[in-house]
Structure formats: C-alpha cells, structure tokens
C-alpha cells in the first residue's frame, strides 16, 4: 500500500480509502466485515461512510452502513484506523433522517452522537458536511442558476465554530466538506483563518476519467489552500470497469438494480469509456486498473475512495495501487478527454 498525509495534519492514510455505501443493501453485514478485514490486511487504514448510507438512501436502511462498520470496529485497534463519516445536508427527500437537515450547532452535535453510537466509537477522524446547505450544483447538476431570494443565511462562521467545538470536545479530529464548490471551500478556509478556528482539511467530490471538473477550479484551491481531495466515484458507478460496454447489463450490477443512477452512462460517456478501454488493452491493463491508477497519481488527491460489491472487484480495485501510468499513457488519456472534456459531471 502507498500512504499520504491528510493536509495540515499528521494523520497518515492509505492512498486507497475503502468506501462502504453498499453495506446494508448490496452487501450483507458478514460481507461488509469480509471486505473490511481484507482491506486492512492489504494495508488500508482509511474507511469512509455517512449517516445516510446505504445507497440508495431510504428510511428502512438509513444508518445500516455505520452499524455494520460499528460491529466490526469495536473489535479493532481503533487508533490504527482513520474513520470518516458525513452529516446529511438539506434535501426534502431525506427528512426521515430528521426534520432539520441544516448544520446548526444543535443538529451537528445530535447527528454526530448518533453516528458515534452506530460506529461504536467515541470519535471520528474526519467529519464531513455531505453537501452544502445552500443551492449549488452537485450530483451531476449543470448550469448554475442563482436565486437571490433563496431562504439561506450565510452562516459559515457559525458552522465552522460548531465544528471547532466538536474538535475541542475530542469527538472529531478534523472536518471536511463534500460536493462543494470553489466558493464554498474558500468561505470555509477564510472563516477559519479570520476567527482562528478549526480548518477544513478535505473535500470529497467526484473525480474520474469521466468527470474531471475538479480540475477546472477546485484543484488550484486544493493545492494552494491544502484541502485534500477524497475522490469518490473513481469508477463512475462501475462504468469505468467496462462491465456495461457493448450494451451489457450484468445482473446485480448497480445500474441494473438502480437504473436511476445514470449519471455516468450517457452516450458520450460510454463512447469515451470504450476509448479508454482500448487504451488500457494496448498497455496490458484492465480498464479498472487504468481508471483507478489515473486517480491515484493526481497531485491533489489525498485518497481514492474505492467501493465494491464482490471480493473479486475489491481485490482488483485495491491492486490498482501497484499500477504506475507512464507520461505517454497520461498524454493519451488527455487526448481522449479532449474529444469530450465534460461527458458526465
């Protein structure tokens, strides 16, 4: 395994982070524990989850992922592991989690306490805001439309103060954001600097061969302000494994089970996927290896969040850490991207 350090901290994390959102629907508790044990055996020490998981989010399975991790975590040497979880942001669909989905001090404390109970631990290493309180493009949205009458208060200072309080209480070591914009990250950074509060250390946004929008503005923010990217969906919901090429739709695959998750499977994305597959074959690599190695090698990526439903997938995903792409391959990747720079934001 290769390791990096969460920016502005002394926390060493595996470059490959184990994503767990399938635990509770696509994976049973025993399968989750098998994955966790294997990952740790391979040197992974970084685990990412969220209070709303498993995915797709629904009342019946909310919190199941944290619970599955908790029944495993209680028997582990906690200080050897880095655990990140997330508080759900405002969205009417998720009102079953709690009526108030804002990031007030009261809500942050209540949500974190419930996560800690499910995880069976007394602290999390990185506590993340799953998506912003305000209206902003995320989850594949394009064409930002500003609403000057939006009922949202610029409460960044209060949110950062509350997170700083959780750090001082010892319930979290650091905090991060997710599905955030450049403006949002800079607001967090600025409020922290002005008021000498805990600083945002990570940003968890999508990043893959089919979605390189992070490079437009956020990559600069990430490197200059030392906010490390925790890249999610590096295989674009499995599209970049190649299993959907040629119109295939394998049983038990995510797109077969949950067809609404079509963010990365439009016509343009599938055309580029086929080209990346050809490139991988030219260099005796699988498409999965090419796709994950690309993310692993980006300078702004602190950790690459992989996920799997089978042990076979998990082994290949983790094994990508041993693949190094040459400058020539990286140039070929850029050439393919130039055909359609933004096929699946």
C-alpha positions, 0 to 999 in steps of 0.5 A: 500500500502507498500512504499520504498525509491528510493536509495540515495534519499528521494523520497518515492514510492509505492512498486507497480509502475503502468506501462502504455505501453498499453495506446494508443493501448490496452487501450483507453485514458478514460481507461488509466485515469480509471486505473490511478485514481484507482491506486492512490486511492489504494495508488500508487504514482509511474507511469512509461512510455517512449517516445516510448510507446505504445507497440508495438512501431510504428510511428502512436502511438509513444508518445500516452502513455505520452499524455494520462498520460499528460491529466490526470496529469495536473489535479493532485497534481503533487508533490504527484506523482513520474513520470518516463519516458525513452529516446529511445536508438539506434535501426534502427527500431525506427528512426521515433522517430528521426534520432539520437537515441544516448544520446548526450547532444543535443538529451537528452535535445530535447527528454526530452522537448518533453516528458515534453510537452506530460506529461504536466509537467515541470519535471520528477522524474526519467529519464531513458536511455531505453537501452544502446547505445552500443551492449549488450544483452537485450530483451531476447538476449543470448550469448554475442558476442563482436565486437571490431570494433563496431562504439561506443565511450565510452562516459559515462562521457559525458552522465552522465554530460548531465544528471547532467545538466538536474538535475541542470536545475530542469527538472529531479530529478534523472536518471536511466538506463534500460536493462543494464548490470553489466558493464554498471551500474558500468561505470555509478556509477564510472563516477559519483563518479570520476567527482562528478556528478549526480548518477544513482539511478535505473535500470529497467530490467526484473525480474520474476519467469521466468527470474531471471538473475538479480540475477546472477550479477546485484543484488550484484551491486544493493545492494552494489552500491544502484541502485534500481531495477524497475522490469518490466515484473513481469508477463512475458507478462501475462504468469505468470497469467496462462491465456495461460496454457493448450494451451489457447489463450484468445482473446485480450490477448497480445500474441494473438494480438502480437504473436511476443512477445514470449519471455516468452512462450517457452516450458520450460517456460510454463512447469515451469509456470504450476509448479508454478501454482500448487504451488500457488493452494496448498497455496490458491493463484492465480498464479498472486498473487504468481508471483507478491508477489515473486517480491515484497519481493526481497531485491533489488527491489525498485518497481514492475512495474505492467501493465494491460489491464482490471480493473479486472487484475489491481485490482488483480495485485495491491492486490498482495501487501497484499500477504506475501510468507512464507520461505517454499513457497520461498524454493519451488519456488527455487526448481522449478527454479532449474529444469530450472534456465534460461527458458526465459531471 
